[in-house]
Amino acid sequence: MAYPLFQAGGGGSTPTSALQLWYRPVELETAVELNRAWHSALPVVRNVWGAVCYVAEFDGVFYATALWTRPINRSLPVKTWLELRRLAVAPDAPRNTASRMLAWMARDIARTRPEVVRLISYQDVERHTGGIYRAAGWVRGDQRAQAGKRWNHKTRSRNPDQSVSAKVRWEKHLRGD
């Protein structure tokens, strides 16, 4: 008996490939709730007013979410750069969901927000390898950014919802800057 290589129709009740997911903008409240459910280390996200939020879905079920805001670092261009504050993927999401979503969001932001010239994100080196960024065509940015940085608690308090481990900044240039 012969079996088809791919499932007919929508692919069954769960997607088998990140290529089957649909990516779209979503309301902030939905993205925050999904992040709370799925983010491995930082389920709480604060100060995200004005956030640009997305989801990956299949057949009405969400598999990933992302929240973008202006850069937290006040020395970076806040009008022309966006920072990926959270990317959370469901445990049952298909392989490569994160990198495919990163690539799609970069294209969507480039198309819908012409003022944005660069995207940035910070990789926690204790938890991640940066593979999703490489796969999505991002490049390593300023290696000094957040690398072992210590906070001066007299001038600025540390946000308890952020990781204190060393970070690597990744960048996606959307157009000349």
N, C-alpha and C positions, 0 to 999 in steps of 0.2 A: 504494500500500500504506500502511496506517495503522500507526503505532507508538504504543505506550502512553506516556502522559506519565510514569509512574513505573514502575520495574522491579518485577516481581512478586516475591513472597517476601521474602527478606532484603535485597534490593537489590543483589545481586551480591557479589563477593568483597571489595569495599571500599565503605565508606559514601560516599554522595554529599552527605549533609547531616548537620549536628550533631544534628538531630532524630532520627536513626536510632541514635545512641549510647545506651548504657546506662551509668549512673553508679552506682558502688557503693563501699563501703569496701573497703580492701585491706590486707594485711599491710605493715608497715614495710619489710621487706627488699625486697619487690617494688617499692614506691614509690621507694626509694633507688636500686635498680638501673635503673628506668626513667628517673629523673631524670638519672642518670649518662649514659645513652645519648642523651637529648634536650635537656637544658638548654643553651642557647646560650652562657652565660657562666659559670655556677656549677654545674658537674656534681657537685661534692662537697658533701655536706651532713653536718654534724656536730651533736652535741648535740641529737638529736631524740627522746630517750627520752620516752615518753608521747605520741608524735605521733599525730594523727588523720590517716589517709591515705585517699586515694580514687583511683580510676581511671575512665577513660571507655573503654568497650570496644564492639566490634561483632563478632559472630560469633566470640567467643573471642579476638579480637586487641585489644590495648591501643592507644589513640591519645593518651592524656594521663594525667598523674598529678599529684597535689597532696599536699603535706605541711603540716600545721598543727601549731603548738606554742603553748605559752603565750608571751606577748610577751617578746622579748629585752630590751627596755628595762625595767629593773628598777623604774622609776617608774610603770609602767602596771599596771592591775589584772590580776594573773596568774590569779586564780580565775574571773573573769567575762569575760575577753577571750581570743580566739584570734588568732594571727598566721599568715598564709599565708607559710610560709618558702620554699616552692618550688612553682612551677607550670610543668610542662614538657609540651610538646605535640609529638607526632611530626610529622615533615615531611610525611607523607601524610595527616594528619588533615583532616577537612572544615573548610571555612571556618566561623568563629564557634564552634569547639569550646571555646576558652578562656572566652569570656564565658558561654556556655551552661552550662559546667561550674561556673563561679563562682556563677551563680544557683542551680543545683541544690544545690551544697554548702551555700550559705547556708540554703536551706530545710531540708535534712537536718539540719544542725547545730542550727537553731532547734527542730526537732522532737525530736531525740534527746538534746540537751544543754541542758536548760532553764536551767541555771546560766549559760550563755554569753549575754551581752547585746550584745556587739559583736565584729565581725570587723575586722581591720586587715591591710593589706598595703602594702609600700613599692615604688613604681615607680622604677626607674632612669631618670632623665630623659635620659640619653645614648643609651639603647637603645629606649625605649618611649614611647608617647604617652598611655597611660592609657585608651585606647579600650575595652579589654576591661572595665574597671571601670565606665565610664559605661554601656556596653551592658547590664551586669548589675545596674544600679541602685545602684551604690555612689556615695558622695560624697567629695569631697576633704576630708581631715581637717586636722590641725594642719600648717600650711605650714612651721613652723619645724623640724619633725621631720626630722632628718638633713640639712637643707639646707646643704650645704657644711661640715658639722661636721668639725672636726679632733680627732683623738684625742690625749689626753695620754698619751704612751707611758710616762711614769713611773708612772702609776697603773693603766693598763689597756692591755694589748696589743691590737692590731688583729687580728681574725680574718682570715687570708690567704684564706679561702674566701668573703669578702664583697666586694662592689663598694665602691669608695671614692668613686664619683661622687655628685652631689647626688640626693636622693630626694624624692618626694612621697608623703605617707601618704594612703591611701584607706581609707574606713571603710564598713562595712555595719552599721547598727543593727538588731538583731534584735528587741529589745523595750526598753522604757524603762530608761534607766540614768542 
